[in-house]
Amino acid sequence: MVLTCGLDEAGRGPLAGPVTAGCVILPADFPLALLADSKKLSEKKRVAAEAAIKEHALWGLGIVDHATIDEINILQASLLAMRRAYEQMMPRFADWCAAHGIEATAAHISAIADGTACPDVPCECRAEPKADGTYPAVMAASIIAKVARDRIMVEYDRQFPAYGYARHKGYPTLAHRRVCREIGPSPIQRRSFSF
């Protein structure tokens, strides 16, 4: 038996904050109607889907901060976040295997990563552009990543209210670029990105 594991990230494009990634194995009876590419769901639907994923699926979340993004570049940081999400999911996978009398090895997992590159994970993995609109497990991973990152950016908005992070989540809006030019970058700005 091989289970499909979805991997996706959120936050490659912003000028500030972390990149996050989700890793999800869905049960066979998961209500797939809850899922879509996270960017195509309303915030309310994303949050509801995230709750269902966390309750019924095997999942993990990986986070890589802005400083590490500047050190290793956004692609490598996205892949690192995916690897961390996979690693965080594995204890849940091991518990599930134990409950079903199955040996918990990576041979029982086949990963699909959204994009053009696979993270360094100890299982078969293939990368596919737009996988987050095709495969339910990748859709679920995109939802885990997006909801987590949005929550982080809302918290940063409380710490740095002048930057409007609760509104634009660090993406390169005109307002975000303008405030960075007027008062300087915030402490969570990605210095390797131009603003």
Buried (B, 14 or more C-beta within 10 A) or exposed (E): EEBBBBBBBBBEEBBBBBBBBBBBBBEEEBEEEBBBBBEEBEEEBBBBBBEBBBEBBBBBBBBBBBBBBBEBEBBBBBBBBBBBBBBBBBEBBBEBBEEEEBEBEBEBBBBBBBBEEBBEBBBBBEBBEEBBBEBBBBBBBBBBBBBBBBEBBEEBBEEBEEBBBBEBBBBBBEEBEEBBEEEEBBEBBBEEBEB
